[in-house]
């Protein structure tokens, strides 16, 4: 698609953006869906706290779905010995053929680095994991975790640094999430059967309750109120943010940041795991992603 047409195509996405921004606070945008006795919304509606103990974890989700956009949250992860716990922050549709874009934070034994687990599902199929060690203490303060999702690419960001890109090669037969609206989900749960060292480290319940904190949810995104085409999801957008450079090819500065993260902090890439796929690598592994 020509560059000019691509920009127009992207610009058609937004629908009633102002209303989404107005309702961005956690208290207006999200509802607690699981472990209600373990979750609280406070701080003038900007703060969400999720707790996990031996009785239950907890979770929340947005009240509406979105089709493309910039979805961000400030998160402070579980401190201390958090081995076996997983704090999840992701976007997902529903059903067997669902699409999903994941951030999952795998807990650790005290003093060990957190692992950021990323994945993408298209039409119900995932197995596209990439994992990173964080280069800072994610329990000492809030950090920004953002998912940028548009018709041409998905970019995962941490504090403005891109860590991963998944581009749209649908015309070449590679599925891409662009037809299903996704809600945003957060949860804190017991995953000690797989999360820390493949399940070798179990949760130390003596360290519970475990608490993850979320702040300042923002979804600058197109509302999804049911099946619609991209052309139906159209509106003029304040500041023309949707067609800003962050949604085009990454700048040389951002590419440098991406390469720094991946060179120094990436610990797993499914596209390099030839043993797992018996040499039959997923087709997107042979495509340029950034």
PAZAPA-4460 file (N, C-alpha, C; in steps of 0.05 Angstrom, whole numbers, plus 32768, in hexadecimal, padded with zeros to 4 digits):
% residues 290
    n_x    n_y    n_z   ca_x   ca_y   ca_z    c_x    c_y    c_z   seq   type   mol
   8011   7FE8   8000   8000   8000   8000   8012   8019   8000     1      X     A
   800C   802C   7FF0   801C   8045   7FEE   801B   8053   8009     2      X     A
   8030   8062   800F   8033   806F   8029   801B   8081   802E     3      X     A
   8013   8092   801A   7FFD   80A4   801E   7FE3   8095   8025     4      X     A
   7FDE   807F   8016   7FC6   8070   801C   7FC7   8063   8037     5      X     A
   7FDF   805A   803F   7FE2   804E   805A   7FDB   8062   8070     6      X     A
   7FE4   807B   806D   7FDE   808F   8081   7FC1   8094   8083     7      X     A
   7FB3   8096   806B   7F96   809A   806B   7F89   8082   8078     8      X     A
   7F92   806A   8072   7F86   8051   807D   7F88   8052   809B     9      X     A
   7F9F   8059   80A6   7FA3   805A   80C3   7F91   8070   80CF    10      X     A
   7F8F   8087   80C1   7F80   809D   80CD   7F63   8097   80CE    11      X     A
   7F59   8084   80BF   7F3C   807E   80BF   7F34   806F   80D9    12      X     A
   7F47   8067   80E9   7F40   8054   80FF   7F2F   8060   8115    13      X     A
   7F34   8079   811D   7F29   8082   8137   7F0C   808A   8136    14      X     A
   7EFE   8084   814B   7EE2   8089   814E   7EDD   8094   816A    15      X     A
   7ED4   80AD   816B   7ECD   80BA   8185   7EE5   80B8   8199    16      X     A
   7EFD   80C0   818F   7F14   80BF   81A0   7F11   80D0   81B9    17      X     A
   7F05   80E7   81B8   7F03   80F9   81CF   7EF5   80EA   81E6    18      X     A
   7EE1   80DB   81E0   7ED2   80CE   81F5   7EE4   80B9   8203    19      X     A
   7EF5   80AB   81F3   7F06   8097   81FF   7F1A   80A4   8212    20      X     A
   7F25   80BB   8209   7F38   80C9   821A   7F2B   80D3   8234    21      X     A
   7F13   80DD   8232   7F05   80E8   8249   7F00   80D1   825D    22      X     A
   7EFA   80B9   8254   7EF4   80A3   8265   7F0D   8092   826C    23      X     A
   7F24   809E   8269   7F3D   808E   826B   7F43   8084   8287    24      X     A
   7F3A   8092   829C   7F41   808A   82B7   7F39   806D   82BC    25      X     A
   7F48   8060   82CD   7F41   8044   82D4   7F25   8042   82DE    26      X     A
   7F1C   8054   82EF   7F01   8053   82FB   7EEB   8054   82E6    27      X     A
   7EF0   8062   82D0   7EDC   8065   82BB   7EDF   8050   82A5    28      X     A
   7EF8   8047   82A0   7EFE   8036   828A   7EFD   8018   8291    29      X     A
   7F02   8011   82AA   7F06   7FF5   82B1   7EF3   7FED   82C7    30      X     A
   7EEF   7FD3   82C9   7EE0   7FC7   82DF   7EEF   7FAE   82E9    31      X     A
   7EED   7FAA   8303   7EFA   7F92   830F   7EE9   7F7A   8309    32      X     A
   7EF6   7F65   82FF   7EE7   7F4E   82F5   7EEC   7F34   8304    33      X     A
   7F01   7F34   8315   7F08   7F1B   8323   7F17   7F23   833C    34      X     A
   7F10   7F15   8352   7F1D   7F1B   836C   7F16   7F37   8375    35      X     A
   7EFD   7F3E   8375   7EF5   7F59   837C   7EFD   7F61   8398    36      X     A
   7EFF   7F4E   83AA   7F08   7F54   83C5   7F26   7F59   83C6    37      X     A
   7F34   7F54   83AF   7F51   7F58   83AE   7F59   7F6F   839C    38      X     A
   7F47   7F7E   8393   7F4D   7F94   8380   7F3F   7FAE   8388    39      X     A
   7F4D   7FC4   8385   7F42   7FDE   838C   7F49   7FF3   8377    40      X     A
   7F37   8005   8373   7F3C   801C   8362   7F3B   8035   8374    41      X     A
   7F4F   8046   8372   7F51   805D   8384   7F60   8074   8376    42      X     A
   7F69   8087   8386   7F79   809D   837B   7F6A   80AD   8366    43      X     A
   7F52   80B6   836D   7F42   80C5   835A   7F3C   80B5   8341    44      X     A
   7F3B   809B   8344   7F34   808A   832D   7F4C   8083   831B    45      X     A
   7F64   808B   8322   7F7B   8087   8311   7F8B   806E   8319    46      X     A
   7F86   8063   8331   7F97   804D   833B   7F87   8033   833E    47      X     A
   7F94   801E   8336   7F89   8003   8339   7F9D   7FF2   8348    48      X     A
   7F94   7FE4   835C   7FA6   7FD2   836B   7F9B   7FB5   8369    49      X     A
   7FAB   7FA2   8361   7FA4   7F86   835F   7FB4   7F77   8374    50      X     A
   7FA7   7F64   8381   7FB4   7F54   8396   7FB0   7F36   8391    51      X     A
   7FC5   7F27   8398   7FC4   7F0A   8396   7FCC   7EFE   83B1    52      X     A
   7FBB   7EEC   83BB   7FC2   7EDC   83D2   7FB9   7EC0   83CE    53      X     A
   7FBA   7EAF   83E2   7FB3   7E93   83DE   7F96   7E8E   83D8    54      X     A
   7F85   7EA2   83DC   7F69   7E9E   83D7   7F61   7EA6   83BA    55      X     A
   7F6F   7EBA   83AF   7F67   7EC4   8395   7F7B   7ED8   838A    56      X     A
   7F7C   7EDB   8370   7F88   7EF1   8363   7F73   7F06   835D    57      X     A
   7F79   7F18   834A   7F65   7F2C   8343   7F6B   7F36   8327    58      X     A
   7F56   7F43   831B   7F58   7F4C   8300   7F44   7F62   82FA    59      X     A
   7F4A   7F71   82E4   7F38   7F86   82DA   7F39   7F87   82BC    60      X     A
   7F25   7F92   82B0   7F25   7F95   8293   7F16   7FAF   828B    61      X     A
   7F1C   7FB8   8273   7F0E   7FD0   826A   7EF0   7FCA   8264    62      X     A
   7EE0   7FDE   8266   7EC3   7FDA   8262   7EBC   7FD8   8244    63      X     A
   7ECE   7FE1   8233   7ECA   7FE0   8216   7EE3   7FD5   8208    64      X     A
   7EDF   7FCE   81F0   7EF5   7FC5   81DF   7F00   7FDC   81CE    65      X     A
   7F17   7FD7   81C2   7F24   7FEB   81B1   7F2D   7FDE   8197    66      X     A
   7F2E   7FED   8182   7F39   7FE4   8168   7F4F   7FF7   8161    67      X     A
   7F68   7FEE   8166   7F80   7FFE   8161   7F82   8015   8175    68      X     A
   7F9B   801E   817A   7F9F   8034   818B   7FB9   8032   819B    69      X     A
   7FBB   8044   81AE   7FD2   8045   81C0   7FC7   8041   81DC    70      X     A
   7FCF   802B   81E8   7FC4   8022   8202   7FDB   8021   8216    71      X     A
   7FDA   8031   822B   7FF0   8033   823E   7FE7   8032   825B    72      X     A
   7FF9   8028   826B   7FF4   8026   8288   800E   8029   8297    73      X     A
   800D   8037   82AD   8024   8037   82C0   8021   8021   82D4    74      X     A
   8036   8010   82D7   8033   7FF9   82E8   804B   7FF7   82FB    75      X     A
   8046   7FF0   8314   805A   7FEA   8328   8056   7FCD   8330    76      X     A
   806A   7FBC   832A   8067   7F9F   832D   806B   7F96   834A    77      X     A
   8064   7F7D   834F   8065   7F71   8369   8082   7F71   8373    78      X     A
   8088   7F7C   838A   80A3   7F7D   8395   80AB   7F64   83A4    79      X     A
   80C5   7F61   83AA   80CE   7F4B   83BA   80CD   7F30   83AB    80      X     A
   80C9   7F1B   83BA   80C8   7F00   83AE   80AD   7EFC   83A1    81      X     A
   80AC   7F01   8387   8093   7EFF   8378   8093   7EE7   8366    82      X     A
   80A5   7ED4   836A   80A7   7EBC   8359   808C   7EAE   8358    83      X     A
   8085   7EA6   833F   806C   7E98   833B   8054   7EAA   8335    84      X     A
   8057   7EC3   833A   8041   7ED6   8334   8044   7EE1   8318    85      X     A
   802E   7EE7   830B   802E   7EF5   82F2   801C   7F0D   82F3    86      X     A
   8026   7F24   82EB   8016   7F3C   82E8   8012   7F3F   82CA    87      X     A
   7FF9   7F40   82C1   7FF4   7F41   82A5   7FE7   7F5B   829D    88      X     A
   7FED   7F65   8286   7FE2   7F7D   827A   7FE1   7F79   825C    89      X     A
   7FC9   7F76   8251   7FC7   7F6E   8236   7FAC   7F77   8229    90      X     A
   7FAB   7F75   820F   7F93   7F7A   8200   7F8A   7F60   81F3    91      X     A
   7F70   7F5B   81F3   7F67   7F41   81E8   7F4A   7F43   81DF    92      X     A
   7F43   7F35   81CA   7F28   7F31   81C2   7F1F   7F16   81D0    93      X     A
   7F08   7F0C   81C9   7EFE   7EF4   81D6   7EF8   7EDE   81C1    94      X     A
   7EF5   7EC5   81CB   7EEE   7EAF   81B9   7F06   7E9F   81B1    95      X     A
   7F01   7E88   81A5   7F16   7E76   819D   7F2A   7E82   8189    96      X     A
   7F1F   7E93   8178   7F30   7EA0   8164   7F38   7EBC   816C    97      X     A
   7F3F   7EBF   8186   7F44   7EDA   8190   7F5F   7EE5   8188    98      X     A
   7F62   7EFF   8189   7F7B   7F0D   8185   7F84   7F17   81A1    99      X     A
   7F9E   7F1B   81A4   7FA8   7F23   81BF   7FC4   7F2F   81BC   100      X     A
   7FCA   7F44   81CB   7FE4   7F50   81CD   7FEC   7F52   81EA   101      X     A
   8002   7F45   81F2   8008   7F40   820E   8021   7F4F   8218   102      X     A
   801F   7F59   8230   8034   7F5E   8243   802F   7F4C   825B   103      X     A
   8041   7F3B   8263   803F   7F2C   827C   8059   7F2E   828A   104      X     A
   8058   7F33   82A5   806F   7F37   82B5   8072   7F20   82C8   105      X     A
   8088   7F10   82C4   808C   7EF8   82D2   809B   7EFE   82EC   106      X     A
   8090   7EF7   8303   809C   7EFC   831D   80B7   7EEE   8320   107      X     A
   80C5   7EF5   8335   80E0   7EEB   8339   80E6   7EE5   8356   108      X     A
   80FC   7ED7   835A   8106   7ED4   8375   8114   7EEF   837C   109      X     A
   8111   7EF8   8394   811B   7F12   839C   8138   7F16   8392   110      X     A
   813C   7F2D   8385   8157   7F33   837C   815C   7F2C   835F   111      X     A
   814A   7F1C   8353   814D   7F14   8337   813C   7F26   8325   112      X     A
   8144   7F2A   830C   8135   7F3D   82FB   811A   7F32   82F3   113      X     A
   8107   7F44   82F0   80ED   7F3D   82E4   80F1   7F35   82C7   114      X     A
   80E0   7F23   82BD   80DF   7F1D   82A1   80C5   7F29   8295   115      X     A
   80C8   7F38   827F   80B1   7F41   8270   80AC   7F2E   8259   116      X     A
   8095   7F22   825A   808C   7F0E   8247   8079   7F1B   8234   117      X     A
   807F   7F1C   821A   806D   7F27   8206   8063   7F11   81F3   118      X     A
   804B   7F14   81E9   8040   7F00   81D6   802B   7F0E   81C5   119      X     A
   8024   7F01   81AF   800E   7F0B   819F   7FFF   7EF3   8194   120      X     A
   7FE5   7EF4   8196   7FD3   7EE0   818B   7FC4   7EEC   8173   121      X     A
   7FC2   7EDC   815E   7FB1   7EE3   8148   7F9F   7ECC   8141   122      X     A
   7F85   7ED0   8141   7F72   7EBC   813A   7F75   7EA3   814C   123      X     A
   7F7B   7EA8   8166   7F7D   7E93   817A   7F98   7E85   817B   124      X     A
   7FAB   7E8D   816B   7FC5   7E80   816B   7FDB   7E94   8175   125      X     A
   7FEA   7E8A   818A   7FFF   7E9A   8196   801A   7E8F   818F   126      X     A
   8029   7E87   81A4   8044   7E7C   81A1   8057   7E8F   8194   127      X     A
   8054   7EA9   8199   8066   7EBD   818E   8073   7ECC   81A5   128      X     A
   807E   7EBE   81B7   8089   7ECA   81CF   80A4   7ED7   81CB   129      X     A
   80A8   7EEE   81D7   80C2   7EFA   81DA   80C4   7F04   81F7   130      X     A
   80DB   7EFF   8203   80DF   7F06   8220   80F8   7F17   8224   131      X     A
   80F6   7F28   8238   810B   7F3B   823E   810F   7F3D   825C   132      X     A
   8128   7F42   8265   812D   7F4B   8280   812A   7F69   8281   133      X     A
   811C   7F73   8296   811A   7F90   8299   8135   7F9B   82A2   134      X     A
   813B   7FB3   829A   8154   7FC0   82A0   8152   7FD4   82B7   135      X     A
   813D   7FD1   82C6   8138   7FE2   82DE   8128   7FD2   82F2   136      X     A
   8124   7FDC   8309   8114   7FCF   831E   80F7   7FD8   831A   137      X     A
   80E6   7FC6   830F   80CA   7FCD   8309   80B8   7FCE   8322   138      X     A
   80C4   7FC8   8339   80B4   7FC8   8352   80B8   7FE2   8362   139      X     A
   80CD   7FF2   835A   80D4   800A   836A   80C2   8022   8363   140      X     A
   80B8   8022   834A   80A9   8039   8341   8097   8030   832A   141      X     A
   8086   8042   8321   8075   803C   830A   8085   8040   82F0   142      X     A
   807F   802F   82DC   808B   8031   82C2   8075   802E   82AD   143      X     A
   8079   803B   8296   8065   803C   8281   8067   8024   826E   144      X     A
   8052   8015   826B   8051   7FFE   8259   803B   8004   8244   145      X     A
   8042   8006   822B   8030   800F   8216   802F   7FFB   81FF   146      X     A
   8017   7FF7   81F6   8012   7FE7   81DD   8008   7FFA   81C8   147      X     A
   8017   7FFD   81B2   800E   800C   819B   8005   7FF7   8186   148      X     A
   7FEC   7FFA   817E   7FE1   7FE6   816B   7FD2   7FF5   8155   149      X     A
   7FDB   7FF2   813C   7FCE   7FFF   8126   7FCC   7FEB   810F   150      X     A
   7FC1   7FF3   80F8   7FBD   7FE0   80E2   7FD7   7FD6   80D6   151      X     A
   7FEE   7FE3   80DB   8007   7FDA   80CF   801A   7FCD   80E1   152      X     A
   8018   7FD2   80FB   802C   7FC6   810E   8022   7FC8   812B   153      X     A
   802E   7FB7   813B   802B   7FB8   8158   8047   7FBD   8164   154      X     A
   8048   7FD0   8177   8062   7FD6   8184   805D   7FD5   81A3   155      X     A
   806E   7FC6   81B0   806E   7FC6   81CE   8083   7FDA   81D8   156      X     A
   807B   7FEB   81EA   808E   7FFF   81F5   808F   7FFC   8214   157      X     A
   80A7   8002   821E   80AB   8005   823B   80B9   8020   8240   158      X     A
   80AC   8031   824E   80B6   804C   8253   80BF   805A   8239   159      X     A
   80AF   8056   8224   80B5   8063   820A   80C9   8055   81F9   160      X     A
   80D6   803F   8203   80E9   8030   81F4   80DB   8018   81E6   161      X     A
   80DC   8016   81CC   80D0   7FFF   81BF   80E0   7FE6   81C4   162      X     A
   80D2   7FD0   81CA   80E0   7FB7   81D0   80D9   7FA2   81BB   163      X     A
   80C3   7FA5   81AD   80BB   7F91   819A   80A8   7F9D   8185   164      X     A
   80A9   7F93   816C   8098   7F9C   8157   808D   7F83   8149   165      X     A
   8073   7F83   8142   8066   7F6E   8132   8057   7F7C   811C   166      X     A
   8060   7F78   8103   8055   7F87   80EC   8040   7F76   80DE   167      X     A
   802F   7F84   80CF   8019   7F78   80C1   8023   7F6D   80A6   168      X     A
   8023   7F52   80A3   8029   7F45   808A   8011   7F34   8081   169      X     A
   7FFA   7F3E   8087   7FE1   7F2F   8081   7FDF   7F29   8063   170      X     A
   7FE8   7F3B   8052   7FE6   7F37   8035   7FF8   7F1F   802C   171      X     A
   800A   7F17   803D   801C   7F01   8037   8013   7EE8   8047   172      X     A
   7FFB   7EE8   8051   7FEF   7ED1   805E   7FF5   7ECE   807C   173      X     A
   8000   7EE2   8088   8007   7EE1   80A5   7FF1   7EF0   80B4   174      X     A
   7FE2   7EE3   80C5   7FCB   7EF0   80D3   7FD5   7F08   80E3   175      X     A
   7FC4   7F1D   80E4   7FCA   7F35   80F4   7FB0   7F3E   8102   176      X     A
   7FB2   7F47   811A   7F99   7F4F   8129   7F8F   7F6A   8120   177      X     A
   7F7B   7F6A   810F   7F70   7F83   8105   7F52   7F82   8100   178      X     A
   7F45   7F6D   810A   7F28   7F6B   8105   7F17   7F68   811E   179      X     A
   7F24   7F64   8135   7F16   7F60   814E   7F1E   7F75   8162   180      X     A
   7F0A   7F81   816E   7F0F   7F94   8184   7F1A   7F85   819C   181      X     A
   7F2B   7F92   81AB   7F37   7F86   81C3   7F31   7F97   81DC   182      X     A
   7F2B   7F8A   81F2   7F2A   7F97   820C   7F46   7F96   8218   183      X     A
   7F4B   7FA7   822B   7F64   7FA7   823A   7F60   7F9A   8255   184      X     A
   7F72   7F88   825C   7F70   7F78   8274   7F89   7F7C   8286   185      X     A
   7F85   7F7B   82A0   7F9B   7F79   82B3   7F94   7F64   82C7   186      X     A
   7FA8   7F56   82D1   7FA3   7F41   82E4   7FBD   7F3B   82F4   187      X     A
   7FB9   7F2F   830B   7FCF   7F25   831C   7FC7   7F0A   8325   188      X     A
   7FD7   7EF5   831E   7FCE   7EDA   8323   7FE5   7EC7   8328   189      X     A
   7FDE   7EAF   8331   7FF1   7E9A   8338   7FF7   7E8A   831F   190      X     A
   8010   7E8C   8316   8019   7E7D   82FE   8032   7E6D   8305   191      X     A
   8034   7E63   831E   804D   7E56   8325   8051   7E3B   8318   192      X     A
   803E   7E32   8308   8042   7E1A   82F9   8053   7E1E   82E0   193      X     A
   8059   7E38   82D9   8069   7E3D   82C1   8079   7E57   82C2   194      X     A
   8072   7E6A   82D2   807C   7E85   82CE   809A   7E88   82D5   195      X     A
   80A3   7E7F   82EC   80BE   7E85   82F5   80CF   7E6C   82F1   196      X     A
   80E3   7E6F   82E0   80F5   7E59   82D9   80E5   7E40   82D0   197      X     A
   80D0   7E45   82C0   80C0   7E30   82B5   80B0   7E21   82CA   198      X     A
   80AA   7E2E   82E0   809A   7E22   82F5   80AB   7E16   830C   199      X     A
   80C6   7E19   830A   80D6   7E0E   831F   80D4   7E1D   8339   200      X     A
   80CF   7E37   8337   80CC   7E48   834F   80AF   7E4B   8355   201      X     A
   80A7   7E42   836C   808B   7E44   8375   8086   7E5D   8386   202      X     A
   806D   7E65   8387   8066   7E7C   8398   806B   7E77   83B5   203      X     A
   8078   7E8A   83C2   807C   7E89   83DF   8065   7E98   83EB   204      X     A
   8051   7E8A   83F4   8039   7E97   83FF   803E   7EA7   8418   205      X     A
   8055   7EA1   8425   805C   7EB1   843D   8061   7ECE   8435   206      X     A
   8068   7ED3   841C   806D   7EEE   8412   8053   7EFC   840A   207      X     A
   803D   7EEE   840A   8024   7EFA   8401   8018   7F0C   8417   208      X     A
   8006   7F1E   8411   7FFA   7F22   83F7   800D   7F31   83E4   209      X     A
   800A   7F2A   83CA   801A   7F37   83B5   8009   7F4D   83A8   210      X     A
   8015   7F64   83A3   8006   7F7B   8399   8014   7F87   8380   211      X     A
   8004   7F8B   836B   800D   7F9A   8354   7FFC   7FB3   8352   212      X     A
   8008   7FC9   834A   7FFA   7FE3   8349   7FFA   7FEE   832C   213      X     A
   7FE3   7FF8   8324   7FE0   8003   8309   7FD6   8020   830C   214      X     A
   7FE0   8031   82FA   7FD9   804E   82FC   7FD7   805A   82E0   215      X     A
   7FC4   806D   82DE   7FC1   807E   82C6   7FBE   806E   82AC   216      X     A
   7FA9   805E   82AB   7FA3   8050   8292   7F9A   8064   827D   217      X     A
   7FA5   8061   8265   7F9D   8072   824F   7F99   8060   8236   218      X     A
   7F82   8064   8229   7F7D   8056   8210   7F75   806A   81FA   219      X     A
   7F89   8073   81EB   7F84   8085   81D5   7F7E   8073   81BD   220      X     A
   7F65   806B   81BB   7F5F   8055   81A9   7F43   8058   819E   221      X     A
   7F3E   8049   8189   7F24   8049   817C   7F11   8036   818C   222      X     A
   7EFB   8040   8194   7EE7   802F   81A3   7EDC   801A   8191   223      X     A
   7ED9   8002   819C   7ECD   7FEC   818D   7EB3   7FE4   819B   224      X     A
   7E9D   7FE9   818E   7E83   7FE3   8199   7E75   7FCD   818A   225      X     A
   7E84   7FBD   817B   7E79   7FA8   816B   7E87   7FA7   8150   226      X     A
   7E82   7F93   8140   7E90   7F90   8126   7E8C   7FA9   8115   227      X     A
   7EA2   7FB5   810E   7EA1   7FCC   80FB   7EBA   7FCA   80E9   228      X     A
   7EB8   7FD7   80D2   7ECF   7FD8   80C1   7EE0   7FF0   80C9   229      X     A
   7EF9   7FF1   80C0   7F0A   8007   80C7   7EFF   8021   80BD   230      X     A
   7EF2   8020   80A5   7EE6   8039   809A   7ECF   8043   80AB   231      X     A
   7EC2   8032   80BA   7EAD   803A   80CC   7EB8   8046   80E6   232      X     A
   7ED1   8041   80EB   7EDE   8049   8104   7EED   8063   80FF   233      X     A
   7EDF   8077   80F4   7EED   808F   80EA   7EE5   80A8   80FA   234      X     A
   7EF9   80B9   80FE   7EF3   80D2   810B   7F0C   80E5   8107   235      X     A
   7F08   80FF   8108   7F1F   8111   810A   7F2A   810E   8125   236      X     A
   7F45   810F   8127   7F52   8109   8141   7F62   8121   814B   237      X     A
   7F5E   8129   8164   7F6D   813F   8170   7F8B   813B   816E   238      X     A
   7F99   814E   8163   7FB6   814C   8162   7FC1   8139   814D   239      X     A
   7FAF   812D   813E   7FB7   811B   8129   7FCA   8105   8133   240      X     A
   7FC6   80FD   814C   7FD9   80EA   8158   7FDB   80CF   814A   241      X     A
   7FC5   80C7   813E   7FC5   80AC   8132   7FD9   80A9   811B   242      X     A
   7FDE   80BF   810D   7FF0   80BE   80F7   800C   80C9   80FE   243      X     A
   8011   80CC   8118   802B   80D6   8121   8041   80C1   811B   244      X     A
   805A   80C9   811B   8070   80B6   8113   8071   809D   8124   245      X     A
   8067   809D   813C   8068   8084   814C   8059   806D   813F   246      X     A
   8046   8074   812D   8036   8060   8120   8041   8059   8104   247      X     A
   8056   8066   80FC   8063   805F   80E3   807C   804F   80EA   248      X     A
   808E   804C   80D8   80A7   803E   80DD   80B6   804C   80F4   249      X     A
   80C2   803C   8105   80D0   8048   811C   80E7   805A   8112   250      X     A
   80EB   8070   8120   8101   8082   8119   811C   8075   811F   251      X     A
   8131   8081   8115   814C   8076   811A   8152   8075   8138   252      X     A
   8148   8089   8146   814D   8089   8164   813E   8072   8171   253      X     A
   8125   806E   8169   8115   8058   8175   8120   803D   816D   254      X     A
   812A   803B   8154   8137   8022   814B   8150   801C   815C   255      X     A
   815E   8031   8162   8176   802D   8173   816E   8024   818F   256      X     A
   8159   802F   819A   814F   8026   81B4   8146   8009   81B3   257      X     A
   8137   8002   819E   812D   7FE7   819B   8144   7FD3   819A   258      X     A
   8158   7FDA   818A   816F   7FC8   8187   817F   7FC5   81A1   259      X     A
   8180   7FDB   81B1   818E   7FDA   81CA   8180   7FC7   81DE   260      X     A
   8165   7FCA   81DF   8156   7FB8   81F1   8159   7F9B   81E9   261      X     A
   8156   7F96   81CF   8157   7F7A   81C5   8173   7F6E   81C7   262      X     A
   8187   7F7F   81C4   81A3   7F74   81C5   81AC   7F6F   81E2   263      X     A
   81A2   7F7F   81F5   81AB   7F7D   8210   8198   7F70   8224   264      X     A
   817F   7F6E   821D   816B   7F65   8231   8158   7F4F   8227   265      X     A
   815A   7F48   820E   8148   7F33   8204   8154   7F18   820C   266      X     A
   8142   7F06   8217   814B   7EEC   821F   813E   7ED5   8210   267      X     A
   8129   7EDB   8202   811C   7EC6   81F2   810E   7ED2   81DA   268      X     A
   8111   7EC5   81C3   8103   7ECD   81AA   80FA   7EB4   819C   269      X     A
   80E0   7EB1   8199   80D5   7E99   818C   80E0   7E95   8170   270      X     A
   80E7   7EAB   8163   80F1   7EA9   8148   810E   7E9D   8147   271      X     A
   811A   7E99   815E   8135   7E8C   815E   8134   7E70   816B   272      X     A
   811C   7E68   8172   8119   7E4E   817F   8112   7E38   816A   273      X     A
   8126   7E31   815B   8122   7E1D   8145   811A   7E02   8150   274      X     A
   8124   7DFB   8168   811E   7DE1   8173   8100   7DDF   817A   275      X     A
   80F5   7DF4   8184   80D9   7DF5   818B   80C7   7DEF   8173   276      X     A
   80CE   7DFB   815D   80BD   7DF9   8145   80C7   7DE4   8131   277      X     A
   80DB   7DD4   813A   80E5   7DBF   8128   80EE   7DCA   810D   278      X     A
   80F9   7DE2   810E   8103   7DEE   80F5   80EE   7DFA   80E4   279      X     A
   80D5   7DF7   80EA   80BF   7E03   80DA   80B7   7E1D   80E7   280      X     A
   80C7   7E31   80E3   80C3   7E4A   80F1   80AA   7E59   80E8   281      X     A
   809D   7E68   80FA   8086   7E78   80F2   808E   7E8B   80DB   282      X     A
   807C   7E90   80C8   8084   7EA0   80B0   808C   7EBC   80B6   283      X     A
   8081   7EC8   80CB   8088   7EE4   80D1   80A5   7EE7   80DA   284      X     A
   80B1   7ED0   80E2   80CE   7ED1   80EB   80E1   7ED7   80D4   285      X     A
   80D7   7ED5   80BB   80E7   7EDB   80A4   80E1   7EF6   8098   286      X     A
   80D0   7F06   80A6   80C8   7F20   809D   80D6   7F36   80AE   287      X     A
   80DA   7F4D   80A1   80E5   7F63   80B0   80CF   7F6E   80C3   288      X     A
   80D6   7F71   80DC   80C3   7F7B   80F0   80C9   7F98   80F8   289      X     A
   80E1   7FA1   80F4   80E8   7FBD   80FB   80FF   7FC6   80EB   290      X     A
***
